[in-house]
Each structure stands twice: as structure tokens, then as C-alpha cells.
Amino acid sequence: MQTVDVELAGREYPVWIGPGLIADSARWRARIRGRHVLVVSNTTVAPHYLGALEKGLEGLTWSVHLLDDGETHKTFANVGKVLDALAALGATRDACVVALGGGVVGDLAGFAAACWMRGIDFIQVPTTLLAMVDSSVGGKTGVNLPAGKNLVGAFHQPRAVVADIEVLHTLPQREYLAGVAEIVKGAAIGDEPFFAWLEANADALAAREPGVLIDAIARKCRYKAGVVARDETEQGERALLNLGHTFGHALETAGGYSDILHGEGVAIGMVLAARLSEQLGMAPAADTARLLSLLQRLGLPTEPSRAHEASRILDLMRLDKKNTAGTLRLILWRGVGKAEIVAGVADGDVLGVLAAGAAG
């Protein structure tokens, strides 16, 4: 097992990474301060792992609320149902929400925890690789709107993150690789040696070799923890973690949140961001090729799965939370490990990259 500590001003919490951690209830039970616990999960995950989690809740007053599976269910309506479940439980201000599931469950349960009595504890128990390396760490919570992804939410840090790699045995390969895309993203942003390590270990990572997998998760979480510690509410540096996300979120929204997985959108978005950086003279073509090669070796998509009008994608990109004063503000790079925030990107440059991608 490895532990990554997320250290914030006056607060800190552990990210535990290893096998058998859900069953190791003595570890995570100590992070629950009150007697009321609401477990939020979904209909796919609960049959596999809820039983093991329940054993650690003996002696507490607890209940379970299940969501349907999928990004389309990350809605205000379902937040309301979680809040109703907390009310039915009689949850007090020292209650705890335990999020057992992927990013949708974690984001929605965390947002409900942030809202109940203006903020109660929650613990992340991510069951997808994507959630382990990204959404469960850093305190971003929220829900989607028809107009765009994650437009409503709150910063609300968990009490602990329990990343039990044994749950990944039941994760479909497509879902697993979507998480690998987020690992690549972390290296592409600011850690060229990690990127080179991924190139050397791509086959082992795709095959889910435990030692390589634990190292990769820990390295990505450690990098993100450092960024979050320096910029918890995304006033500057933390925005770099969104490399590929402005393009990716727009593609997800255009597909009705059912066309591509989030990690697939990030993979495609990173390639588009790299091409735009190259087009603007910021980065060499060799680095775009390097990123493209790694993503393809890992079995990830690098082009949109369907043709979208470039103007439609651009309109959706304008709703991105990083934009200011009506101008596009994108995360681009100067090569592997050298991401930066670029304001005032011209619409024509973005349209050119989108049109070229659609033609390809």
C-alpha cells in the first residue's frame, strides 16, 4: 500500500492506495466522526462491493441510497434524492456520506454532503481508475446541466480517499483505459520524467499489473495533491489540471453525456490542445506525435467518435468555467510536461483545429 497525503491550510487527508482496503475497515472507520452514515452508490457497483463496506459500519446508524449508473444521472434531481435520504436518516452535522462508486457517484454525493447543513463529512471510495486518480482527490464536487458539464458545484474536501485496486478487477477495459488517460494527462501537464516512465511501462499499465498500477496511481495523486495544496479553489495553477478538458467536456456535452466516456474526451481533448499549441507555434510537432503515440499504444481514442460541427463545439467551449470576459482561456503546452494557461485564444484557431480533426 502507498499513502499520499493531501495537505491544505489547517487540514489534511490521506489517499490510501492498495489492495484490500475496503475490507480494512479499521483504517477508514476512524475517519468517521459521528454516528450517522449515508452510503451513496449505484446499481452497478453496489452488488459487488456494498457488502464488504457494510461490515465496517456495524454499530452506526446508516442507510444506503442507490443511483442509476451513468453520467446522465449526475443531476440536481438526484442530489435532491440524496438530501431526502439524509433527512430520512436524521443525519446531524457530524454525519458522514460515503461515496462508493466512480466519478459520477463521488461528484454527486460530495455535492450533497457540501449542501447538507452547509457541509458535512464525506469519504471517497472510488471504484474506477478515473475516480481514483482524478475526481476523488482535490474536493471538486458538482452536477451537470443540459448546457454543460459540471457547471454547478462546490469545493468540498473529503475526509479520506480509499483507493482499493482490487475493485478494478471488475472494471471493463474501456472504463479502465479512460482512467489511464487521466494518468497520462498528469504527466503531460508537468512531469516529463513521469511521461517517459509511462512510455516505458505502457504495456504493463494497460495489462493492469498491480505494482505498475499502484505506482502510477500514487504518482498521479501525488502530483495532483501538490497542485491542490498550492491552489485549492483553482485561482491559477490548478487550472492546468484541465489540459484537454475544454475540448473534451464540449465533446461530452455534444454527445449528450452518452457518446464518449470522460477519460476518452480528455484523451481526444489533449490531442486537440497539442495540435492547437503546435499550430500557434508554441510546441514542436514531435511532442504532439509523442502524445499521440502513447495514447494509441494504450488503446485510447485520439479523434472524436462522431462528426460534430466545429461551430457547435466552439459554442460549448465558450461555457467553460476557465473563460474570462467572454474570451477563450485554454490550457495548452510548450511540449510534454510544460502546460500553461493561454488567454484570448482566437476562435478561428480553435475552429481550424476542430475542422482538421473532423476531416481526419
C-alpha positions in Angstrom: 0.0 0.0 0.0 1.0 3.6 -0.6 -0.3 6.7 1.1 -0.5 10.2 -0.5 -1.3 13.0 1.9 -3.3 16.0 0.6 -2.2 18.9 2.8 -4.2 22.1 2.8 -4.3 25.1 5.1 -5.1 23.7 8.5 -6.5 20.4 7.0 -5.1 17.3 5.6 -6.4 13.9 4.5 -4.9 10.6 3.3 -5.3 8.9 -0.1 -4.7 5.2 0.6 -3.8 3.1 -2.5 -3.5 -0.7 -2.4 -5.4 -4.0 -2.3 -8.0 -5.0 0.2 -8.6 -1.5 1.6 -12.5 -1.7 1.6 -12.2 -4.7 3.9 -9.7 -2.9 6.1 -12.5 -1.0 7.9 -10.4 -0.2 11.0 -8.4 2.2 8.8 -11.3 4.2 7.2 -13.8 3.8 10.1 -11.5 6.0 12.2 -12.2 8.9 9.8 -16.0 8.8 10.6 -16.7 11.3 13.5 -20.4 10.9 14.1 -22.9 8.1 14.2 -25.0 8.7 11.1 -23.6 7.4 7.7 -25.3 7.5 4.3 -23.7 5.3 1.7 -24.3 6.6 -1.8 -23.6 4.1 -4.6 -25.1 2.9 -7.9 -26.9 -0.2 -9.2 -23.8 -1.5 -10.9 -21.2 -1.1 -8.1 -23.3 -2.0 -5.1 -23.9 -5.7 -5.8 -20.1 -6.2 -5.9 -18.7 -4.1 -3.0 -21.5 -2.8 -0.8 -21.4 -5.9 1.4 -17.8 -5.5 2.2 -18.3 -1.9 3.1 -21.3 -2.6 5.3 -19.3 -4.8 7.6 -17.3 -1.7 8.6 -20.4 0.2 9.6 -21.6 -2.1 12.4 -22.7 -0.1 15.4 -23.5 3.1 13.4 -26.9 4.4 12.2 -26.6 4.1 8.5 -28.6 3.6 5.2 -27.9 3.3 1.5 -29.1 5.3 -1.4 -28.5 3.9 -4.9 -28.3 5.9 -8.1 -28.8 4.5 -11.6 -25.4 4.2 -13.4 -24.1 6.7 -15.9 -23.1 10.3 -16.4 -26.7 11.2 -17.5 -27.8 10.7 -13.8 -25.4 13.4 -12.4 -28.3 15.8 -12.0 -29.9 18.2 -9.5 -32.9 15.8 -9.2 -30.6 13.1 -7.9 -28.9 15.5 -5.5 -32.3 16.2 -4.1 -32.9 12.5 -3.6 -29.7 12.1 -1.7 -30.6 15.1 0.5 -34.0 13.4 1.2 -32.2 10.2 2.2 -30.1 12.2 4.7 -33.2 13.8 6.1 -34.9 10.3 6.4 -31.7 9.1 8.2 -31.9 12.0 10.7 -28.4 13.0 9.7 -26.9 15.6 12.1 -24.0 17.9 11.4 -21.4 15.3 12.4 -22.9 12.8 9.8 -20.8 11.3 7.0 -21.6 10.5 3.4 -19.6 7.6 1.9 -19.4 7.7 -1.9 -18.9 4.1 -3.2 -18.6 4.4 -7.0 -17.0 6.2 -9.9 -16.8 9.9 -10.6 -20.5 10.4 -11.0 -21.2 9.0 -7.6 -18.3 10.8 -5.9 -19.1 14.2 -7.5 -22.9 14.0 -6.7 -22.5 12.5 -3.2 -19.8 15.1 -2.4 -22.0 17.9 -3.6 -24.9 16.7 -1.5 -22.5 16.5 1.5 -21.4 20.1 0.8 -25.1 21.2 0.8 -26.5 19.3 3.8 -26.4 21.6 6.8 -23.9 23.7 4.9 -21.3 20.9 4.8 -20.8 17.5 6.4 -18.0 15.0 6.1 -17.7 12.6 3.3 -15.3 9.8 2.3 -14.5 8.8 -1.2 -14.3 5.1 -2.0 -13.6 5.2 -5.8 -14.4 2.1 -7.8 -13.0 3.3 -11.2 -9.4 4.1 -12.1 -10.6 7.5 -13.4 -12.1 8.4 -10.0 -9.0 7.1 -8.1 -6.5 9.3 -10.0 -8.7 12.4 -10.5 -12.2 13.2 -9.3 -11.9 11.6 -5.8 -8.8 13.8 -5.0 -9.0 17.5 -4.6 -12.5 18.3 -3.4 -14.3 19.2 -6.6 -18.0 18.2 -6.5 -20.9 19.0 -8.7 -23.6 18.1 -11.2 -24.2 18.6 -14.9 -26.7 20.8 -16.7 -28.0 20.3 -20.3 -26.0 23.4 -21.1 -22.7 21.9 -20.0 -20.8 19.6 -17.7 -20.0 20.4 -14.0 -21.4 23.9 -14.3 -22.8 23.7 -10.8 -20.8 22.5 -7.8 -18.7 23.3 -4.7 -15.2 22.7 -3.4 -15.6 20.3 -0.5 -12.7 18.1 0.5 -13.2 14.5 1.6 -12.1 13.1 5.0 -10.2 10.3 3.2 -9.9 8.5 -0.1 -9.9 4.7 -0.1 -8.5 3.5 -3.5 -8.8 -0.3 -3.3 -7.2 -1.6 -6.5 -9.0 -4.9 -6.1 -12.2 -3.3 -7.3 -10.6 -2.7 -10.7 -10.8 -6.4 -11.5 -14.5 -6.0 -12.4 -13.9 -2.7 -14.3 -14.5 -3.1 -18.1 -11.4 -2.4 -20.1 -12.9 0.7 -21.8 -13.6 2.2 -18.4 -10.1 1.3 -17.1 -8.4 2.9 -20.1 -10.5 6.1 -19.6 -8.7 6.3 -16.2 -5.3 5.7 -17.8 -6.0 8.8 -19.9 -6.1 10.9 -16.7 -2.8 9.5 -15.6 -1.3 10.5 -19.0 -2.8 13.9 -18.5 -1.0 14.5 -15.2 2.4 13.6 -16.7 1.7 15.7 -19.9 1.0 18.8 -17.7 4.1 19.0 -15.6 6.1 15.8 -15.2 8.1 14.8 -18.3 10.1 12.1 -16.4 6.7 10.5 -15.4 5.6 10.7 -19.1 8.8 8.8 -20.1 8.0 6.3 -17.3 4.6 5.8 -18.8 6.1 5.2 -22.3 8.4 2.6 -20.8 5.5 0.9 -18.8 2.6 1.4 -21.2 2.1 -2.3 -21.8 2.2 -3.3 -18.2 -0.2 -0.4 -17.2 -2.7 -1.5 -19.9 -2.5 -5.0 -18.6 -3.2 -3.8 -15.0 0.0 -5.2 -13.5 -0.5 -4.4 -9.8 2.9 -3.0 -9.0 2.9 -0.7 -12.0 -0.7 0.3 -11.4 -0.1 1.3 -7.8 2.9 3.3 -8.7 1.1 5.1 -11.5 -1.9 5.9 -9.3 0.4 7.2 -6.5 2.5 9.3 -8.8 -0.6 10.9 -10.4 -2.3 11.5 -7.0 1.0 12.9 -5.5 1.3 15.4 -8.4 -2.4 16.5 -8.1 -2.1 16.8 -4.3 0.8 19.2 -4.7 -1.2 21.4 -7.1 -4.3 21.4 -5.0 -2.3 22.3 -1.9 -1.0 25.4 -3.7 -4.3 26.4 -5.3 -7.3 24.7 -3.7 -10.0 26.7 -5.4 -8.5 27.0 -8.9 -7.4 30.6 -8.9 -4.3 29.9 -11.0 -2.1 26.8 -11.2 -4.9 24.2 -10.6 -6.5 25.2 -13.9 -3.6 23.4 -15.5 -5.1 20.1 -14.4 -7.8 20.8 -17.1 -5.5 20.1 -20.1 -7.7 18.7 -22.8 -10.9 19.2 -20.7 -12.3 22.3 -22.5 -12.4 20.3 -25.8 -13.3 17.1 -24.0 -16.2 18.5 -22.0 -17.6 20.1 -25.1 -17.5 16.7 -26.9 -19.1 15.0 -24.0 -21.9 17.6 -23.9 -22.4 17.4 -27.7 -22.9 13.7 -27.3 -25.5 14.0 -24.6 -23.0 12.6 -22.0 -23.5 9.1 -23.5 -21.3 9.2 -26.6 -17.9 9.0 -25.0 -16.5 8.5 -21.5 -14.9 11.4 -19.7 -11.4 9.9 -19.9 -11.9 9.4 -23.7 -12.9 13.0 -24.0 -9.8 14.0 -22.1 -7.6 11.9 -24.4 -9.1 13.4 -27.6 -9.0 16.9 -26.0 -5.3 16.6 -25.1 -4.5 15.8 -28.8 -6.6 18.7 -30.0 -4.8 21.0 -27.4 -1.4 19.7 -28.5 -2.3 20.3 -32.2 -3.5 23.9 -31.4 -0.3 24.5 -29.4 1.7 23.3 -32.4 -0.4 25.5 -34.8 0.2 28.5 -32.6 4.0 27.9 -32.7 4.1 27.1 -29.0 5.2 23.5 -29.2 7.1 21.2 -31.6 5.3 18.6 -33.7 7.5 15.9 -32.2 5.7 16.3 -28.8 2.3 16.1 -30.4 3.4 12.9 -32.1 4.8 11.6 -28.8 1.5 12.1 -27.0 -0.5 10.6 -29.9 1.7 7.5 -29.9 1.4 6.9 -26.2 -2.4 7.3 -26.2 -2.7 4.9 -29.2 -0.4 2.3 -27.6 -2.7 2.4 -24.5 -5.8 1.8 -26.7 -7.3 5.3 -26.2 -9.2 7.3 -28.8 -7.5 10.3 -30.3 -10.2 11.6 -32.6 -13.9 12.3 -32.0 -16.1 9.2 -32.3 -18.6 11.1 -34.5 -18.6 14.2 -36.6 -19.6 17.3 -34.8 -19.9 20.8 -36.3 -16.9 22.7 -35.3 -19.0 25.8 -34.6 -21.2 23.7 -32.2 -18.2 22.5 -30.2 -16.8 26.1 -30.1 -20.1 27.4 -28.7 -20.0 24.7 -25.9 -16.3 25.6 -25.2 -17.4 29.2 -24.5 -19.3 28.0 -21.5 -16.1 26.6 -19.9 -15.5 27.8 -16.3 -11.9 28.9 -17.1 -13.1 31.5 -19.6 -13.0 35.2 -18.6 -14.7 38.3 -20.1 -16.2 36.3 -22.9 -12.8 35.1 -24.3 -11.5 31.6 -24.6 -8.9 30.7 -22.0 -7.4 27.3 -22.7 -4.8 25.0 -21.2 -2.1 24.5 -23.9 1.5 23.4 -23.7 5.0 24.1 -24.9 5.7 20.4 -25.1 5.5 17.4 -22.8 5.5 18.5 -19.2 5.1 22.2 -19.9 1.4 23.1 -19.8 0.3 26.7 -19.4 -2.8 28.9 -19.3 -3.3 30.8 -22.5 -5.9 33.6 -22.6 -7.5 35.2 -25.6 -7.3 32.3 -28.0 -8.8 33.2 -31.3 -12.0 31.5 -32.4 -10.5 30.9 -35.8 -7.6 29.0 -34.5 -9.8 26.7 -32.5 -12.2 26.2 -35.4 -9.2 25.3 -37.6 -8.1 22.5 -35.2 -11.6 21.2 -34.8 -12.2 21.2 -38.6 -8.9 19.5 -39.2 -9.7 16.8 -36.6 -13.2 16.2 -38.2 -11.6 15.9 -41.6 -9.1 13.4 -40.3 
